[in-house]
Amino acid sequence: MSKRKVLILLLISMVLSASATYFLLNWRWEERVREQQDLIEIPEGGAQENQDYLEKIGNAFHLIKTQYVGEVNEEKLTEGAIQGMLTVLNDPYSVYMNREEASRFSESLDSSFEGIGAEITKIDGKIIIVSPLKNSPAEKAGLKPYDQILKVDGADVTNKELNEVTLKIRGKKGTKVVLEILRNGLEKPISVEVKRDTIPIETVYSSLEEANGKKIGYIEITSFSRDTGEEFADHLKKLERKKIAGLIIDVRGNPGGLLTSVEEIASQLITGDKPIVQIEKKDGERETIFSKLKKRKSYPIAVLTDEGSASASEILAAALKEGEGYPVIGERTFGKGTVQQQISLGDGSNMKLTMYKWLTPNGNWIHGKGIEPDVQVEQPALFHLQPLQLKGILKRDMNDEQIKQAQFILKELGYEPGRTDGYFDETTEAAVKVFQHDNRLPETGVIDGKTAKTMEKVILEEKENKANDRQLKTSLKYLSYMAEK
């Protein structure tokens, strides 16, 4: 057998005869995994059908290997060929992962991992933050949905592969990474330093709220990991034992996760009159997933969303909205309507390929559009404040973009700076002194590192104060009203 034929067969085995492992939105039912494998097996005559293309690839590989003047790494050459094929799809969610990247991706679905705790994607060559996880270093550093990452530790990442950027950002607990961010509304990019930490995947939080004398259950889902469905069931049972009159499902800032977890949660909340979700294949054939719940909940439900609600959280929001008529309150969601399947390439590396669209119960595709809330509610400006990133101190008669940010912070915290144009005048100095007095800091009127950190701490406290959460207050008011009907 010629070397050329051996090379072609090698490429066939690596690119075409890979076996399926699991969905990113993890569809792991036994019979469905078998069906997925059937989808990517080479059909009879498939190799012959692609012979001309494979021979062309083989010729290029052989020519580069034997004639290129420099050193050639065959493994990197093969990886580059796969990456190139995926790049021309112009789909940020279809990516190649080498052994290290595949291993780290698998870790991110476990109970914890080390990094900054932010979901990122690639849109038109730009690396965009989908959402920071709750209480993560990314959230505490002030990163927000739709922030564009320009540089990581000074290195330009525009048009870089998504997984390459992810690996640059992730790292060991205690180490720091500096991201240069371009944000809508700001004139210049800003640098954000984030200290990496262990990111626990505790995905469900709950509390009992009260509105107009009614007990309202509140469950926040921060992402959909392997145990989220079970966690949700435990929290719901505890709330229902307290005789709740309504329930809020909060998926704000939830970047998505596993489809199995969505099904488990939706099956506890909606009946089987409509599908939870529809999965559409390349040929247009659809598979529907139904809940087996027979009886509607005795209490009203509302779901909270924002622009950081993406993928699996959008599936749940759509299921609640269209499947059972529960209202969506808050802001339009991110708009990711595709499903990726992770495919093992046999050597520890993986290819994550977009193979399906997901559709809402009514058959709508929300990709690039998001889910429009039934009740549009925007949060106060407080929730959009960016922590200061100081390189020195800020003081009287200085003019700086960070002073402008400090003035916005002071104003939203109730300390009138007199202006918000970035000029540090006497009134701004007085506002700083009052802030320092209230927070037991030396009343210098100068914004140093300690004052900036205290500002950041107070911002986080105010954001966590439910009295400032307009979207939550609106949902509580709605449910208390519905409970009386």
N, C-alpha and C positions, 0 to 999 in steps of 0.2 A: 504494500500500500504506500502511495507517495506521501511525502511530508505535507503536501497541500491538502490531500484528502484527510489526513490525520488531524490537521489544524481545523478544517471545516467541521469534522465530527466533534472536536473539542468544543468549538463555539456552539454547535447545536446543543450539546449536552449541558453547557453552562447557561445558555440564554433561553432555550425553548423547553427543556424537559425538567424544569424545576418543579418541586412538589410544594403544595400549599401548606401553610402552617396555621395562621390565624389572621383575622381582620384587625386593623387598627381599631375599628369599632366592633371588634371581636365577636364574630358570629361563630360560636364554637359548638353548635349542636352537631352531633355525630353525622347524621345523614346529610347536613348541609356542607360539612367539611368535605365529605365524599363528592358531593356535587361540584364544589369548588375545584377539587383536584381534576375532575373530568374536564372542567372548562379550560385548564391550562395544559393538559396533556397534548402531545403532538397528534393531530388527527392522521388517519391513514393517508399516506402520500404527502403529508405536510412538509417533510424535509425536502422532498423532490420539488414541491411547489415553490419553495423558497431557495432552491439551489443556486440560481443566478445571483441572488443577493448575498447569500452566504459565501459563495465563491469570491465575490468582490471584496467582502470583508476579509476573507482568508488571504487574498492576494495582497491587500494593503498591510495586513499583519506581517506576512512573510517578508514583504519588501522593506518595511520599517526595521524589522528584526535583523535582516541580513545586510542591508545597505546603508542604514542611517549612520552617520559619521560618529555620533556620540554613543554613550552607554544606553542600553535599552533594558528596562525592567519588564519582563513579560507579564507579570501579575498586574503591574500598574497600567500596562498597555491594554490588557483585557478589561480592567476596571474602567479605563477611560472610554473604551468602546461602548460599554453598557451605559455609562453616564451620558455619553453623547447621544445615544438613542433616546434616553429619557428626557434630555434637555430639549430636543426638538419638539417634544409633545407640548411644551409651553404650559406645563401643569406643575405648580409648586408642590403638590402633594405626591407626585410620582417621583421617587428618588431611589438611588442605589446607596446601600449601607455596607461598608466593609465590615470585617469581623468585629473590630472595636466599636464601631458605630452601632452595629446590630445588637451587640451585648449591652451597650448603654441604653439603647431604646427599650430593650426588654426590662432593664432595671427600672426605668421610669414608670412601668406599670406595676411595680412591686410596692411594698408598704412604705418605702422611703428611698430617696436618692439624694445625691449631693449636687448642689448647683444654686441658681438664683431663684428658681420657681416661677418661670414665665413661659407661656406657650408662644412660639413664634411661627410665622409663615412667610411665604415669598409671593409677592404680587407685583407683576410687571418688572421683575428684576430687583425689586426693593424688599429688604428684610423688614417685616412688620411684626410688631408685638400684637398678638391676639388678645391675651389677657395675662396679668400676673395672678398667681394663686393667692388665696386668702392667707394673710399673715406671713407671707413669704418675704425674703430679702428684697425681691423685685418690687413688691407692693410698698414696703416700708421706704424704699429709696425713691418712690414717686413715679415709677414707670406706669404707663397707661396704655389702654387699647389704642391701636393705630399709630403709636409712636414708631417712627422709622429709625432703625439702627443703621447709622452710617459707618461707624468704626468700632472695632473691638480692640481695646488696648492699643489704639493708634493705627491699627491696620484696617484699611478700607475693605468693607465686606459687600459693597454693592455688586450685584450680579454673581456673587459667590453662591455655591451650592448650599442649600438650607442646612443639611446635616453637618457640613463643614463649619458653618457659623455656630450651630448648636454646640459642637464640640469645643469651639473656642470660648464660648460663654460658660459652659459647665466646667466644674473643677472641684478640687478638694475643699472641704469645709475649712473656713478660716482664711482662705485666700481671697484676694480682691480682683475684680474685673472692672475696667472703666469703659462705659459705653458712650459713644457720641450719638446723641438723639436729635432728630428733627421732628418737631411737634407742630401741628396746626395751631396757629394763633401766636407763635413765637417767631420773631424776626430772624434769629440766629440759632444754630444748633447749640445744644447744651451738653455738657459732660456730666454723666451720672456714675458715681462710684458705688458698686454693689459688693458687699461682703458675702461670699458664698457660705452656705450653711447646709445642714441636713434638712431636706424637705420632706416632712412626714406626710403621708397621703392619708390623713384623717379627713374623710370627704364629707361627712354629714354632721351638722350641728343643729340643735333644736332648742327652743325655749317656749314658754307659755306667756303670751301677751294678753293684754286686756284693753278692750275698747267699748265704751258705752255700757259697761257692766257685763260684757260678753267675753268669755274665754276664747282666745284665738290661738291656735297652734301655729308655730313658725318653724319651718325646716329649711335650712340652707344646705345646698349641695354644691361643693366647690369643684368637683371633677367626678368623672365616672370611672372608678378603678374596679378591681376584681371583687372587692367586698362591699361596694357601695349599696347594692340592692339589699343585702342582708342588714347593713347598718341602718338604712332607711326604714326597713320594716320594724326594727327594734325601737327607733325613735317614734315612729307613728303609733305603735301600740301603747307606748308610755303616755303620749299625748291624748290618745283616745280614751284611756282609762280616767283621764281628768275631765271627761265630758266636754270636749271642745265644741264650740258653736261654729267654727270655721277653720280653714287651714290655708296658710301661705306657703307656697313652694318657691324658694329663692334660688335662681340659677344665674344671678348677675355675676359677671366675671368668671363664669365657668367655661373653660376652653374646650370641654368635650371629654371623650374617653371611649369606653366600651359599650357597644350596642346591647350586649346581654344585660348590663346593669340598667340601661334605659328600659328595656322590656320588663325586667323584674319590678321596677318602680311603677311604671305606667300600668302594669297589670294589677297593682294594688289600688289604683285611683280611678280608672275608667273601665267601662263595660265593653263588651265585644261587639257593639253595634257597628262600629267602624274600625278599620285597622289602626294599630298603633303607628305603623309606618309601612310604606311600600318601597321595596327594593327593585329598581329597574336595571335590567341587564343591557348589554351592548345591542342585542337584537330587539329591544323594546319589550321583551317579556317581563312581567312583574310578579314578584312574590310578595305576599302580604303577611304581616305578623299581627295576630289578634290576641287580645286579652281574653282570659276565661272568666273574668269577673262578671257575675250575673246581675248584681244589684248595685245601683248607684249609691255613693256615699250619702249619708243623711244630712251632711253639712256642706255649705258652699266652699269652693276652692278658688284661689287666685294664684297666678304665677307671675313672679317678678323677673324682668329681663333688662339687659342693657346692651351696649355695643360690644361688650366682652363676652356675651353669651354666644357660644359657637358650637357647631357640629352636633354632638350628642345632646347637649342642653337644648338646642333648637328642635331636635326630634321630640324631646319630652314636652317642650312648650307647645309645639304644633299639635301633639297628641292631645294635650289638655284642652287646647283652644278649639280645634276642629272636631276632635273625637267626642268631647263631652260638653263643649260650649262654655268652658271655664275661661274667664277673661285673662288676657295678658296685660300687665300693668308695668309701665316704665318707659324704656326706650327700644328702638328698633335693634334687632339682633345682628350679629356679625355677617351671616349669610354664607355658610359652607354646606353645600348640598351634595357632596360626593362621599363615597366610601372607598377606602383603600384596603387592599389585601397584601399582607406581608408574605413574600414567597422566598423560601430558602433556596439558595443557589448551590448548596451541597458542601461548601467549604467554610461554613460559619458566617458567610456574608448573606445579605438579603436584598431583595428588590421590593420596594413598596410601590404598588401600582394601583392607580385609580381604575377600578373595574366596574363600579356601579354608581348610579345616582340613587339618592333616597328622596322619596316624595312624601308629602304630608298625607294625612288620612283622606283628604279630598283630592289628592293627586297633584298638588301644587309643588313646583320645584323652586326652592327659595334661594338657590345658589346665586351669590352676588347681589341679592336683594334683601335678604333677611326677613324676619317676621315683624310685621307692623303691630304695635301694641293696640289693644282696644282702648286703653286709657293712657294717653301720652303724658308722662310726668318727667321733667328734668330735675336733676339734683341741684342744690345750691352751688354757687361758685366755689365754696369751701372744698367740695369733693374733687375739684380739678386743680387744686393748688400743688405746685411742684416744690419739694424741699430745696433749700438753698445749697448750692455747690460752691463753697468758698475756697479761694486760693490765697486769701490773705484776710484782711479786715475791711469792713465797710464803715465809713464815717462821714462826718459833715463835709459838705462841698464836693464830694465825689459824685461822678455820674457814671452809672454802670447798669448793665442789663440785670445783674443780680440784685441791685438796689431796687429796681422796678419790681422784681419778684417779691422782695422783702416788703415793699409797700403794699402789694396785693395781699400778702399774708397778714400783715398788721391790720389792714382794713377789714378783712373777713373775720378776724379774731376780735374785732370790736375796738381796735386802737387806731384812731383816725390819723393817718400820716400826712394829710393835707394835699398830697399829690401822688400820682402813680406813673410818673414819666421817667423815673430812674435818677432824678436829681435828689441828693441827700441834703435837704434844707433843715432849717431850725425846727419846723413842725414835725418832720420825720424823726429828728433826733429826740424830740420830746416824747413822741409815741413809743420809741424804742426804750426810753427810760421808764415809762409807765409799765411797759411789758416786763422789763427787767425787775422792777419793783414787785409786781404781782407774782413773779416767779422766783423771788428770792435770789436774784442775781445782782452783782455789782452794778449800780446805776450809772454806767459810763456813757450811755447814748451811742456806743460803738457796737456794731454787730460783729462779734468775734465767733470763733468756732463753738464756744459753749452756748452763746445766745442762739446761734443758728440751730444747734442740736435741740435746744429747748423749744424753739419754734416748731421744729419737726415733730417733737413729742406731743406738743399741744394740738397740732393739726390732726395727728392720728387719734388722739383722745376725742376730739370733736367729731371726727368722722365715725368713730365707733359709738358715739352718743346717738341713740335711736331717735331722740327728739329732733335731731337735725336731718333725719332721713325722710325726705318728702315722699319718696316712692313707697316706703314701708308704711308711713302714716296714711297715705291714700288707700293702700290695700286693706289696712285695719278698719278704716272708716267704711269702705265698701262692704267688707265681710260682716261687720256689726250690723249694717243696714239690712243686708240680705238675710241674716239670721233672724231678724224680727218679722220678716215677711211670712 
